[in-house]
Amino acid sequence: MDLHKPHILFLMSDTGGGHRAAARAIEAALQITHPDSFTTELVDMWKDYTPAPLNNMPAFYTRWINTHPASYGAQFQVNDRLFQSAAFGRWFSEQSYGRIKHLYGEHPADVYVCVHSVFVRPAVHALRKLALKKPFLTVVTDYAWPVSLWYDPQVDRCLVPVEPAYERGLTLGMTPGQMILTGPVVHPRFVNLQLSKEEARNQLGWDQDARIALLVGGGEGMGPVVDTAQYIDNSVYVGQLAVVAGRNTALRVQLKSMSWRHKVHIYGFVDNMEVFLRAADVLITKAGPATITEAATIGIPMILNGAIEAQETVNAAYVVQNGAGLYVTEPPRVARELTDLAFSETRLHELAEGAKRLAQPAAIWNIAEEIWKFCDRK
């Protein structure tokens, strides 16, 4: 009997919280569907396999987004155009070949899964050049309009989240047989949550009869969290506010030191976001793909108060087009829209239903099973 457990290597990076979270979500789903039948490993590609100073990208990324969002959006658009050129993609891959070759020597695996766009092309290029007959899959963690780097015809499978992402792949040379519309990655705990709003509020110590808006700055506490919270607190909003500052300790300290007219719950990083989303009535957050997916899975209305230009503005438009939320970026207007929603049970219900329509609860199981197909091949 062959007792070998397939080893899955996830290529990711801690540039934002979404890539590691995606890998962990897939790992959790596989553990539920195929318990103790495999091993996994995560490699931070920016940190471990790019030259200085680019290897500092995980530490630099959040500061770049917060302080120079326009320049980040500009480089996103430039790279999207550049990598539509096959010649440029080959050049980039060749420049990375030496380091990626070391990756495969240092981290041998049975299946390679890439959850970061920048490393799809150099990683699959090196794998084929080395004649390593191992499957390579891409799980697209962008949402409505993924950057062109995600799409490489050399991959065995490219798993995409929504229809526009699938259509974009076709325009960039992918074949229908390579791409699978699985739905977006979300951790199984969001899908399997068996908790009423009353129970969620009891867990968090929130008032049962209050209207509560949840303001989230992502895992790194990005965006105009303080201004937005202040405008809401000074508005005629008839409710309470919960603010999650993430790993941004300075933000959390600042929020806790402020005086508030209304009741405000302030948190740092939390690892039970599904409970917060179940307990709240409205989510206010930037248009990151992971947060949108989590909110849709829970079925909570969204006010998207920010988006990285080009990379996330399309996500915001997608949410609005599907009736799942609003897109307003100025803190005073966010406060006004929240107040209007607080007085309209009908509008809240409509947006909640729109969010539920966006949800794809089977997605994480689809993704896990597509990966397992390659693990299970003899």
C-alpha positions as CSV (number, residue, x, y, z in Angstrom):
1,M,0.0,0.0,0.0
2,D,1.3,3.5,-0.9
3,L,1.2,5.5,2.4
4,H,2.7,8.6,0.8
5,K,0.6,11.7,1.6
6,P,0.6,14.3,-1.2
7,H,2.4,17.5,-0.2
8,I,0.9,20.8,-1.4
9,L,3.0,23.9,-1.6
10,F,1.2,27.3,-1.6
11,L,3.0,30.2,-3.3
12,M,1.8,33.4,-1.6
13,S,3.0,36.5,0.2
14,D,1.9,38.6,3.1
15,T,1.3,41.7,0.9
16,G,-2.1,42.3,2.5
17,G,-3.9,39.6,4.4
18,G,-5.8,38.0,1.5
19,H,-3.1,35.6,0.1
20,R,-2.2,33.8,3.3
21,A,-5.8,33.7,4.3
22,A,-6.8,32.1,0.9
23,A,-4.1,29.4,1.4
24,R,-5.3,28.7,4.9
25,A,-8.9,28.6,3.8
26,I,-8.1,26.0,1.1
27,E,-6.1,24.1,3.6
28,A,-9.0,24.0,6.0
29,A,-11.5,22.9,3.4
30,L,-9.2,20.1,2.3
31,Q,-8.8,19.0,5.9
32,I,-12.6,18.8,6.3
33,T,-13.1,16.9,3.0
34,H,-9.9,14.7,3.2
35,P,-8.7,14.7,6.8
36,D,-5.1,13.9,7.5
37,S,-4.6,12.8,3.9
38,F,-2.0,15.4,2.8
39,T,0.6,17.9,4.1
40,T,0.9,21.6,3.2
41,E,3.5,24.4,3.3
42,L,3.3,28.1,2.6
43,V,6.1,30.1,1.1
44,D,6.3,33.9,1.1
45,M,7.6,34.5,-2.4
46,W,8.3,38.2,-2.1
47,K,10.2,37.7,1.2
48,D,12.1,34.5,0.3
49,Y,12.6,34.5,-3.4
50,T,13.0,38.1,-4.7
51,P,16.1,40.2,-4.4
52,A,16.5,43.2,-2.1
53,P,14.9,45.7,-1.8
54,L,11.8,43.9,-3.3
55,N,12.0,41.3,-0.6
56,N,10.8,44.0,1.8
57,M,7.5,44.2,-0.1
58,P,5.4,42.5,2.7
59,A,6.5,45.1,5.2
60,F,6.2,48.0,2.6
61,Y,2.9,47.1,1.0
62,T,0.5,48.5,3.6
63,R,2.4,51.8,4.0
64,W,2.4,52.2,0.2
65,I,-1.3,51.6,-0.1
66,N,-2.1,54.0,2.8
67,T,0.3,56.9,1.9
68,H,0.5,56.7,-1.9
69,P,-2.6,55.0,-3.2
70,A,-2.5,56.8,-6.6
71,S,1.0,55.5,-7.4
72,Y,0.0,52.0,-6.3
73,G,-3.0,52.1,-8.6
74,A,-0.8,53.5,-11.4
75,Q,1.7,50.6,-11.2
76,F,-1.2,48.1,-11.2
77,Q,-2.5,49.5,-14.5
78,V,1.0,49.7,-16.0
79,N,1.8,46.1,-15.0
80,D,-1.6,44.9,-16.3
81,R,-0.7,46.3,-19.7
82,L,2.9,45.1,-19.7
83,F,2.0,41.5,-18.9
84,Q,-0.4,41.3,-21.7
85,S,2.7,41.1,-23.8
86,A,4.0,37.5,-24.1
87,A,7.5,38.7,-24.8
88,F,7.5,40.8,-21.6
89,G,6.2,37.9,-19.6
90,R,8.9,35.6,-20.9
91,W,11.6,38.2,-20.0
92,F,10.2,38.7,-16.5
93,S,10.1,34.9,-16.0
94,E,13.7,34.4,-17.2
95,Q,14.9,37.2,-14.8
96,S,13.3,35.3,-12.0
97,Y,14.4,31.8,-13.1
98,G,17.4,31.4,-10.9
99,R,15.6,32.1,-7.7
100,I,12.5,30.1,-8.6
101,K,14.8,27.2,-9.4
102,H,16.0,27.3,-5.8
103,L,12.4,27.3,-4.6
104,Y,11.7,24.0,-6.3
105,G,14.9,22.5,-4.9
106,E,14.3,23.7,-1.4
107,H,10.5,23.0,-1.3
108,P,9.7,19.9,-3.3
109,A,6.0,19.2,-3.5
110,D,3.5,17.0,-5.3
111,V,1.2,19.9,-6.2
112,Y,1.9,23.6,-6.5
113,V,-0.9,26.1,-5.9
114,C,-0.2,29.8,-6.5
115,V,-2.5,32.3,-4.8
116,H,-0.5,35.5,-5.7
117,S,-0.6,37.0,-9.2
118,V,3.0,38.2,-9.4
119,F,4.5,34.7,-9.1
120,V,2.2,32.7,-11.5
121,R,4.3,33.3,-14.6
122,P,7.8,32.9,-13.2
123,A,6.9,29.9,-11.1
124,V,5.1,27.9,-13.9
125,H,7.9,28.9,-16.4
126,A,10.6,27.5,-14.1
127,L,8.6,24.4,-13.4
128,R,8.3,23.6,-17.1
129,K,11.9,24.6,-17.9
130,L,13.1,22.2,-15.2
131,A,10.9,19.5,-16.7
132,L,9.4,18.9,-13.3
133,K,6.2,16.9,-14.1
134,K,4.2,18.3,-11.2
135,P,0.8,20.0,-11.5
136,F,0.6,23.7,-11.1
137,L,-2.7,25.4,-10.2
138,T,-3.6,29.0,-9.9
139,V,-6.4,30.2,-7.5
140,V,-7.3,33.7,-8.4
141,T,-7.7,35.8,-5.3
142,D,-8.6,39.0,-7.1
143,Y,-12.3,39.4,-7.8
144,A,-14.2,41.1,-10.6
145,W,-11.3,42.1,-13.0
146,P,-8.1,40.2,-12.1
147,V,-4.8,41.7,-13.3
148,S,-3.4,40.0,-16.4
149,L,-0.5,38.4,-14.4
150,W,-2.9,35.8,-13.1
151,Y,-3.4,34.2,-16.5
152,D,-0.7,31.9,-18.0
153,P,-1.6,29.2,-20.5
154,Q,1.1,26.9,-19.1
155,V,-0.8,26.2,-15.9
156,D,-2.8,23.0,-15.4
157,R,-5.8,24.8,-14.0
158,C,-6.8,28.4,-13.3
159,L,-9.6,28.6,-10.7
160,V,-11.5,31.9,-11.0
161,P,-14.0,33.6,-8.7
162,V,-16.7,35.2,-10.9
163,E,-17.9,35.3,-14.5
164,P,-16.1,38.6,-15.4
165,A,-12.8,37.0,-14.3
166,Y,-13.5,33.9,-16.4
167,E,-14.3,36.1,-19.4
168,R,-11.1,38.1,-19.0
169,G,-9.0,34.9,-19.0
170,L,-10.5,33.9,-22.3
171,T,-9.5,37.3,-23.8
172,L,-5.9,36.8,-22.5
173,G,-5.3,33.4,-24.1
174,M,-6.6,30.9,-21.6
175,T,-8.7,28.0,-22.9
176,P,-12.1,27.0,-21.4
177,G,-10.6,23.6,-20.5
178,Q,-7.9,25.3,-18.3
179,M,-10.2,27.7,-16.4
180,I,-12.8,26.6,-13.9
181,L,-15.4,29.0,-12.5
182,T,-15.3,27.8,-8.9
183,G,-16.4,30.9,-7.1
184,P,-14.2,32.9,-4.7
185,V,-12.1,31.6,-1.8
186,V,-13.7,32.0,1.6
187,H,-12.8,30.1,4.8
188,P,-15.2,27.2,5.6
189,R,-16.1,28.8,9.0
190,F,-18.0,31.5,7.1
191,V,-19.9,28.8,5.1
192,N,-20.5,26.5,8.1
193,L,-21.5,29.2,10.5
194,Q,-24.5,28.1,12.6
195,L,-25.1,31.2,14.7
196,S,-28.1,33.5,14.9
197,K,-27.7,37.3,15.1
198,E,-28.8,37.1,18.8
199,E,-26.2,34.4,19.6
200,A,-23.5,36.4,17.8
201,R,-24.3,39.5,19.7
202,N,-24.3,37.6,23.0
203,Q,-20.8,36.3,22.2
204,L,-19.6,39.8,21.5
205,G,-21.5,41.5,24.4
206,W,-23.4,43.8,22.0
207,D,-26.9,45.2,22.7
208,Q,-29.6,43.0,21.2
209,D,-32.0,45.8,20.2
210,A,-29.5,48.3,18.7
211,R,-28.8,49.1,15.1
212,I,-25.0,48.4,14.8
213,A,-22.7,49.2,11.9
214,L,-19.4,47.4,11.6
215,L,-16.4,49.6,10.3
216,V,-13.4,47.5,9.2
217,G,-10.1,48.7,7.9
218,G,-9.0,45.2,6.8
219,G,-6.4,43.1,8.6
220,E,-3.9,46.0,8.5
221,G,-6.3,48.8,9.5
222,M,-6.2,50.7,6.2
223,G,-8.2,53.6,5.0
224,P,-10.0,56.6,6.5
225,V,-11.2,54.7,9.6
226,V,-10.9,57.6,12.1
227,D,-12.6,60.2,9.9
228,T,-15.4,57.8,9.0
229,A,-16.0,56.8,12.6
230,Q,-16.0,60.5,13.7
231,Y,-18.5,61.6,11.0
232,I,-20.8,58.7,11.9
233,D,-20.6,59.5,15.6
234,N,-21.4,63.2,14.9
235,S,-24.3,62.4,12.5
236,V,-27.9,61.7,13.3
237,Y,-27.3,57.9,12.8
238,V,-29.6,56.1,15.3
239,G,-27.3,53.3,16.3
240,Q,-24.0,52.1,17.5
241,L,-20.6,51.5,15.8
242,A,-18.1,48.7,16.1
243,V,-14.7,49.4,14.7
244,V,-12.0,46.8,13.9
245,A,-8.6,48.3,13.6
246,G,-6.8,45.1,12.7
247,R,-3.1,44.9,13.3
248,N,-2.8,48.7,13.3
249,T,-2.0,49.2,17.0
250,A,-1.6,53.0,16.6
251,L,-5.1,53.2,15.1
252,R,-6.6,51.2,17.9
253,V,-4.9,53.3,20.5
254,Q,-6.1,56.5,18.8
255,L,-9.7,55.3,18.6
256,K,-9.7,54.3,22.2
257,S,-8.4,57.7,23.3
258,M,-11.2,59.6,21.5
259,S,-14.4,60.8,23.0
260,W,-17.6,59.4,21.5
261,R,-21.2,60.7,21.6
262,H,-22.6,57.2,20.9
263,K,-21.7,53.8,22.0
264,V,-18.6,52.6,20.1
265,H,-17.0,49.1,20.3
266,I,-13.3,49.1,19.4
267,Y,-11.2,46.1,18.5
268,G,-7.8,45.2,17.2
269,F,-7.1,42.2,15.1
270,V,-9.9,39.6,15.3
271,D,-9.9,36.0,14.2
272,N,-13.7,35.5,14.4
273,M,-14.8,38.0,11.7
274,E,-17.7,35.7,10.8
275,V,-19.2,36.3,14.2
276,F,-18.8,40.1,13.8
277,L,-20.5,40.0,10.4
278,R,-23.4,37.9,11.7
279,A,-23.9,40.3,14.6
280,A,-23.8,43.6,12.6
281,D,-26.5,45.2,10.5
282,V,-24.2,46.9,8.0
283,L,-20.6,46.5,7.0
284,I,-18.4,49.5,6.1
285,T,-15.1,48.6,4.5
286,K,-12.9,48.9,1.4
287,A,-13.6,46.9,-1.6
288,G,-11.1,44.1,-1.0
289,P,-12.0,40.7,-2.6
290,A,-11.8,38.7,0.6
291,T,-14.0,41.0,2.7
292,I,-16.6,41.2,-0.1
293,T,-16.7,37.4,-0.3
294,E,-17.0,37.0,3.5
295,A,-19.8,39.6,3.7
296,A,-21.7,38.1,0.8
297,T,-21.4,34.6,2.4
298,I,-22.9,35.9,5.6
299,G,-25.4,38.1,3.7
300,I,-24.7,41.5,5.2
301,P,-25.3,44.8,3.3
302,M,-22.1,46.7,2.4
303,I,-21.1,50.3,2.2
304,L,-17.7,50.2,0.4
305,N,-15.9,53.3,1.5
306,G,-12.6,52.8,-0.5
307,A,-11.0,50.9,-3.3
308,I,-7.5,50.7,-4.7
309,E,-7.7,52.3,-8.1
310,A,-8.1,49.8,-10.9
311,Q,-7.5,46.8,-8.7
312,E,-10.5,47.2,-6.5
313,T,-12.8,49.8,-8.1
314,V,-14.1,47.1,-10.4
315,N,-15.0,45.1,-7.3
316,A,-17.0,48.0,-5.9
317,A,-18.8,48.4,-9.2
318,Y,-19.6,44.7,-9.3
319,V,-21.1,44.9,-5.8
320,V,-23.2,47.9,-6.7
321,Q,-24.4,46.4,-10.0
322,N,-25.6,43.3,-8.1
323,G,-27.5,45.3,-5.5
324,A,-25.4,44.1,-2.6
325,G,-24.1,47.4,-1.4
326,L,-23.2,51.1,-2.0
327,Y,-19.9,52.7,-3.0
328,V,-19.2,56.0,-1.4
329,T,-15.7,57.2,-0.5
330,E,-16.1,60.5,1.3
331,P,-16.6,60.0,5.1
332,P,-19.4,62.6,5.4
333,R,-21.4,60.8,2.7
334,V,-20.7,57.4,4.3
335,A,-22.3,58.8,7.4
336,R,-25.3,60.1,5.5
337,E,-25.8,56.9,3.6
338,L,-25.6,54.9,6.8
339,T,-28.1,57.1,8.5
340,D,-30.5,56.7,5.6
341,L,-30.1,52.9,5.7
342,A,-30.7,52.9,9.5
343,F,-34.1,54.4,8.9
344,S,-35.0,52.0,6.1
345,E,-35.6,48.4,7.0
346,T,-36.8,47.8,3.4
347,R,-33.5,49.1,1.9
348,L,-31.4,47.1,4.3
349,H,-33.3,43.9,3.4
350,E,-32.9,44.6,-0.3
351,L,-29.1,45.0,0.0
352,A,-28.9,41.9,2.2
353,E,-30.7,39.9,-0.4
354,G,-28.3,41.3,-3.0
355,A,-25.3,40.2,-0.9
356,K,-26.8,36.7,-0.6
357,R,-27.1,36.5,-4.4
358,L,-23.4,37.2,-4.7
359,A,-22.6,34.5,-2.2
360,Q,-21.2,31.2,-3.6
361,P,-21.1,28.9,-0.5
362,A,-20.0,25.9,-2.6
363,A,-16.9,27.7,-3.9
364,I,-14.4,26.7,-1.3
365,W,-15.4,23.0,-1.7
366,N,-15.1,23.4,-5.5
367,I,-11.6,24.8,-5.1
368,A,-10.6,22.1,-2.6
369,E,-11.8,19.3,-4.9
370,E,-10.1,20.6,-8.0
371,I,-6.8,20.7,-6.1
372,W,-7.5,17.2,-4.7
373,K,-8.0,15.8,-8.1
374,F,-4.3,16.5,-8.8
375,C,-3.3,15.2,-5.4
376,D,-5.1,12.0,-5.9
377,R,-3.4,11.2,-9.3
378,K,-1.0,8.3,-9.2
